[in-house]
Amino acid sequence: MFAEIVAAVLFPLVLFYMYKSAFKKPDNFPPGPPSLPVYGAYFLLHAISPNNLAGAFIKLGRRYKTRVVGCYLGPFPAVVANGPALVKEVLNREEFDGRLDIILGRLRAFWKQLGIFFTDGYFWHTQRRFSLRYMRDFGFGRRCVELEDAITHEIKEMIDMRINGPKNDDEKKLVNGELVYLPHYLSVPFMNGMLHVFSGMTLPREDYPALWDLARHTLKFQRNSNDLGGAISLTPWLKELFPKWSGFQDLYQGNKFLTDFFRKLIEHAMATHDEGHDRHFLDMYIRKMKEEIRDTGRTTFSVDQLILICTDYMFPSATAGESVMQLLVEQMLLHPEIQDKIHEEIDRVVGRDRMPNLDDRKNMPYTEACLREMLRFETTVPLAVPHRCVVDTMLDGYHIPENTAVGVNLTSLHTDKDLWGDPEVFRPERFIKNGRLDVASDKSLPFGAGRRLCAGETYARQCMFQVFASFMQAFDVSTANGRPLTKPARRIQGIITTIPEGWVRVTPRI
């Protein structure tokens, strides 16, 4: 009897506490969904728009009639900015330049805070500035004939693999008669280009399997990083109890392959390093590390940090570039007239006697516009990598406490009807005016903006043009079964947006 009375008293008290907790937020915090125990609004967001958190925040913004949505993810306050103006404001305000200290960042950095993606403050500023300054000497972020030639060589090998057939069993996994397996068939030029910047070398064709393995493991890691680790970031103990179900096992294995790959590369660079001669970026970094240790006895430069720098810059090259190519191929299969226009432009501007080069970009507005429209139409990183508010501040009239997670909804910018008119339509012509590429009309921000702007934007845009234009010069593309494609593939939302790997038919153009 006593137990029943206690239960009768406690039950409504617990319900009342849960109700109050669900709607309790800091003073003048942006409106948003209630919080459930342990996970806050995390699962509510997935219920609102499964596998599309960017879409969930757009819906919530409309529901609460606000441009900035506030909620709790576990015990942590979080806000997401919707709409072109607010997205740009957040990206360009230094008080939002911080990064979150979450398990995903620690997992990939040997349980430390290393790299470029998930660090901030003086450490991030120093490491990012050094890496960009000296990677630029070896072609990253600028026009470089040597790097362009290296990528062109890899594209030639890629095309030869289809035209003259595979040379070994590993190549047969990606080329089968007239069929090629996307996106990995397209991956080597992106990755070998980055290796050229890091180490002054590229892996020869017989070693391509190592790069394909790298691409597969990177894709595994990023697909298991949906909303940056999701439940495992909010409840890290899941990795111990349910390593497979929580995604931790795939995250760990995918990341370990990357870090092991670069550790071997760096160990070889250190073993052959000559302080009097810098051969490549790794040499520059190793020399700086040794100098600081010798002169001051301490340094922010380390082998582990160099591994993470390489991983951070390679990560988008091993997944995003070729995935954008695969998505663009899908659009051509859905709308064959796009392929016809690209072929006409390539034949008119370049012809068939040489491969397209970066000098051709300005004379191929439709091909370049297709790439820009793809980056707008299918936002590569819908919510970007979340920022952290480093001081108490205001945003759109709301109070944002220090250490609040701050997301920018790039999808809301790329689908804004006032900005684009018909954002749901794939229309490359929106970036062309009077027969020329109209860069001023491109209001998209696929690489972000501000101090957190993706450092690889120039490299990515140049490499995508080289790969795509050369691929389309060489081939006609159709579905593997020969039937018209009538609907797009399902989207897989990890850190970036991808679609399932698959075969397409590529026929050499006569």
N, C-alpha and C positions, 0 to 999 in steps of 0.2 A: 504493500500500500504506500509506504513512504517513498519507494523508488518511483512509483507512478506519479506521485505528487511532485517530486523533484523534476521528473521529465516534463510534466505539464507546465511547470514554471520555466524551465530552462529552454524548452523548444521555442516558445515565442520570443524569448530574449535573444536566442541565437539567430532566429529569422530577422528580428529587428536589427541586430548588429550587422548581419549580412546585407540587409537593405541599405543601411546607412553607409556601409563600406562601399557598396556598389556605386553610389552616387557622390561619395566624398572626393573632392578635388581641391587643389590649392585655390586660394582666392583669385578671382578674375582669370581662371584658367579657361582655355578654349572649350566650347561645348563638344560633346562626343558621347560614345556609347558607354554604358555602365561597365563596372568591373566585376568579374566573377572571382571566386577564391583561387588563389595560387597563380592563375594565368592571366588575370585581368580580362582585357577585351580580346585577347589573342584568338580564341576560338570563335567568338562572335564575329570577328572580322572575316574569318574563313567561311562562316555560315552566310554572311551577307553576299560574298562574291568568292566562291571556291576557287582556289589556285590563282587568284587575281586580287592581291591586296590593293593595288593601285585603283582598281575599279571599285573596291569597297570604300575607299576613302573619298572617291568622287561621289558615290551615292550618299555617304554620310554628310559630305559638305552640302549637298542639296537638301538633305533632310533637316539639318540644323541651321540651314541658311547662313553658312559661314565659309570663309575662304581658308580657315585654318581649323583643323579638327584635333581635339585633344582626347587622350585616353590613357589608360594604364596598360602596360605590357608587363605582366607580373607585378612586382612592386615598383616598377620604374615609370615615371611620367614620360609621355611621348606626344609629340605633335607632328602633324603632317600638313605642309603648305600645298594648297591647290590653286591652279590658275596661273597664267603667264606672269602677271606682275609680281605675285607673292613668291613664286618659285625663283624668279630672278633676284628678288630682294634677299631671300635667304642665302642663295648661293654667293652673293656679293658682300655679305656682312661678316666681318671677321669674328664677331662674337658667336657665330655658328660654325666656326671652322674646326671645332674639336671632333674627336672620334670616341666611340664607345669602347670601353674595356670589357669585351665579351669573350666567351669561351671559344668562339670561332676564330677570333684574332689570336688568342693565346695558343690554340691547337696548332695553327699553321706556323707558329713562330717559336717552337720548342718551349711552349708555356711561358714565354716572355712577351714583352711588347716590342716588336721589331718590324722592320719593313717600312713601307710607305702608306699602304691602304689604311691600316688601323692604328697609326700613331699620330701624335699632334705635338704642339708646342715647339720648343727649341730643337728637340731631337728630330722631329719630322722636318722642320724647316732646314736644318743643316744637311740631313741626308738627301732630301729631295733636291735641294739646290746643287749639291755636289754631283749627284748622279746625272741631273739634266745638263749641267755645265759640261761635263766631260764625256757623256754619251753623245752629245752633240758633235764633238770632235770626230766621232766615228760614224756620223750620218744620221743619228736619231733626231727627229724633230726639224729637219731641214732637207733641202735638196742635196743629194750626194750621189754623184755618178757611180762611184765604186759600189755603194750599197744597192743602187738601182740595178746595176749590172749583175750583182750577186742574186737578187730576187728574180731577175729575168732568166738567169741560168736555171733556177729552181722551177720556174714556170715551164721552161722548155722540157725539162725532165718529166714534169707532170703531164704535159701534152703527149710526149713520146710514149709514156706508159700506156696511154689509151690507143694511140695510132699504131704503134709497133708491138703492143702487147706487153704483159708483165714479164719480168725477168726472174721472179722467184715466187715462192708460195705466199710470202707476206703481201706482195703486190697483187696476187690473185684475190686476196680478201677485199681489195678495193676496186679491182678492174676485172670484169667477167664478160668477155666478148664486147658487145656494144654498150654494156652497162658499167656505170661507175657508182661508187658508194659515197654518198654525201652525208656529213660535211667533210669527212676525213680525207677524201681524195684531194681536197683543195687546201689542206692545212700546212703542208711543208713550206711553201714560200713564205708564209707569215712567220713561222717559227725559225726557219733557217736565217731569215733576215735579222731577227733579234739576236740569234747566236753570232751572227757576223758583227753586230754592234758590240756585244759583250766580249767576244774572244778573237775577233778578226778572222774567224773560220766558219765554215758551214759543214754539216755532216754530208758525206757523199751518199749517192743513191743507195749503195749497199747497206748503209746504216740508217736509212729512212725508218725502218721498223721501230727504232728507239724514239723517233719523233712521233710516230703514230701512237705508240704506247703512251707517250707524254700527253698527247691530245686526248686520248681516251680517259686517262686518269684525271686530267684537269676537268674534263666534262663531267666525270663522276663527282668530283669535289663540288663543282659549282651547282650541279643539279640537286645535291643534298644540302645546299646552303640556302634553300628557299627562305625568304625573309630572315636572312643571316642566321641560319641555324635554328630558327623557330623555337619550338618547345625546349630543345636542349640548351639554348642560351638562357632561357628563363628558369629552367630546373636542371642544372648541370649534373646532378646526381643520376639522371637517366642514363648517362653514358656508362655508368658502372652496372646498373641493373639490367638495362636493355640496350646493349651496344649496337645490335643490328637494327632493331625496330626504331630506335631513336635517330638512326642515320649516322651515329658517331663512327661506326666501323668503316663505312664508305668514305666519310670525311677524312678519317685518319689515313686509310690506305691511299686514297687519291692524293692527299697532300704529301705523304711520305715519298711517293714516287717522284714528285717534283723536287723536293728538297734533296733527296739522294742524288738525283740527276745533276743538280747544280753543285752539290758538295764535291762530286768527282771532278767536275769541270774546274772548280776553283782550286782544288788541291793540286791539279796538274799545273794551273797557272802559277801557283805559289812555288811549286818545285822547280819551275823553269824561269822564274822571275829574275830579271836583270835590272837592278836599280838605275842603271845608266841608259836604259832603253825601254820606253813604254810602247808595247806592241798594240794594246787595245784597252778598253775600259777597265777590265779586271786588273790589269797592271797598274793603272792610275789609282784605283781604289786601294790595292795592296800597298803601294808606295805611301799613300797618305796615311794608312793605318800604321805602318811601321814608323813613319816620321813622328806621328803624334805620341806613340808609345815611347820612342827614344827621347823626345824632347820634353814631354810632360809627365810621362808615366801613366797616363790615363787617356782614354779616347772613347768617342761614341762609335768609332769605326771598328768592326769586328768581322770575322769570317761568317758567323751566324747572320749578322745584319746584311752582309753582301749576298748570302744565299737568299734572303728574303727580298732584297732589292731585285735580284734576277727573277725570282718567282713572281713578284708583283708586276714587273714589266712583261714577263712572258705570259702570264695568266690570260690577259685578253687576246694576245696573239695566238694562243693555243685553242681558244674557244670562240671568241666573239667575231673575229674577222670572217672565218669560214662559215659560221652560223648565219651571218648576215648574207653571205653569198647564197647559202642554201635557201634562205627565205626569199631572196630575189629570184632564184630559179623557180620557186613555187609560184610567184606572181606571174612569171612568164608562161608557166603551164596553165594557169588560170586565165590569162589574157594573152594569147599568142601574138597579138598585134604588137605587144611590147618588144618581143624578140625580133620581129620583122624590122621595127624602127631602129633597134640597136644594130642589127646586121647592116642595114642600109647606111647608117652613119659610119660604121667601121670601114665598110668597103669604099665609101666616098672619101674619107679623110686619110685612112691608113693604107688601104688596099690589102693585098695578100702577100706582098714580097718582103715585108718586114713585120716585126711585132710592134704593137702599140707601146709608146713610152710616155713619160710624164709630160713631155712637150706637147703631146696630143690632147691633153685634158682640156685646154682652153678652146680647142676646135671640135670637141665632142660633147656639146652641152647636154644632149639627151642621155648619153651613157652616164655622165656625171650626175645628172638630175635623177636618174633611176636610183643611184646609190644614196643620194641625199633623201629622196622620198622614202626609200626603204628604212632608213634610220629614223625618219619621222613616223612612218606608218606603223612600224613594229618597234616600239621603244625598247632599245636593247637592255637597259637597266631601268625598269619602270619607276622605282622609288629611289634610285641612286644608292650609293653606300651611305647609310644614315650618318648624320652629323651629330655633334653634341654641343649644347649650349654651354659656353665656358664661363659666363657670368649671368646674373639675373638681368633680364632685359624685357622689352616689350616687342610684340609682333602683331600688327594689325589691330592694335588696341587691347591685346590680351597680355597678361603677365606670363613670361616663360622663365621658370626657375632655373638656376644653375644646374648643370648635369642632366637636364631634360634631353631625351633623344629627339632629334629634329630630322624629319624626312622631307624630301622635296618630290612631289608627285610629277615627274616628267611626263607621264602619260596624260595628265590633265592639261599640260601645256600643248602637247602634240595632238590632242583631240579637241582643242577649243574651237568651237564653231565661229566665234567672232574673229578669231585669228586666221583660220584656214578656210572657212566657208563650207567645204565638204570634206572634213577630215576623215570620214569613213571610206572615202574613195582613194584608191591608189592612182595618183595622177602626177607623174613626173613633170608634166608641162607647167605645173604651178611655179617651178623654179626657172623657167625660161621666158625671156622677154626679148622681142625683136630678134629671135633666132640665136640669142646668146644666153649663156648661163647668167642668171640674175642672183648673185650671192646675197645681195641686200634683202631679197624677198625670203631668204631662208631664216626664219625665226626659231627654228628648232634648236634644241640643246642636247643632242644625244651624248655629248661628252661632258656635260655639266658646264660650269662657268666659275669665275672667281678664282681664289687661290687654290681651290680644290679641283680645278679643271683637270680632266684626264690628261696626264702628261704625254700620252701616246697618240693624241688626236692626229697630228700631222703624219706620223708614221702610218697610222691605221688608214687614213684617207688615201694616202699615196699608194699603199700596198693593195688596198681593195681595188683601186682603179686599175693598177697593173694586172692583177690576177683576173679580175672580171672581164676587162676589155680583151685580154689575150685569150681567155677561155671562150668568149663569145666569137672572137675572130676565127677560132679553130673549129667550133662545133655548132651544130643544131641540137637543141635540147627537146626531148619529149618524154612522156611517161614510160616507165619500164614495160607496162602491158600494152602500150600503143593506144589506149583509150584516153579521151579528153579528161582532164582533171576538172571536177565540178565543185569541189569544196576544199577549203584549206585543211591542213593537218592540225591535230590538237597541239596546243601550246604547252610547253613544259616550263614552269617558272622557277628558276633557281636564282642565282645572282643575276644572270642574264636570261633573256627569253630565247628558247630554242624549240625546235620541232624534232620528232624522232628521226634517227638516222634511216636512210633508205636508198634504194637504187633508182637511178634515172638513166634514160637512154641518151647517149651523146653520139651523134653521127658526124664524122668529119665532113666539113664543107668542101665541096669540089670546086 
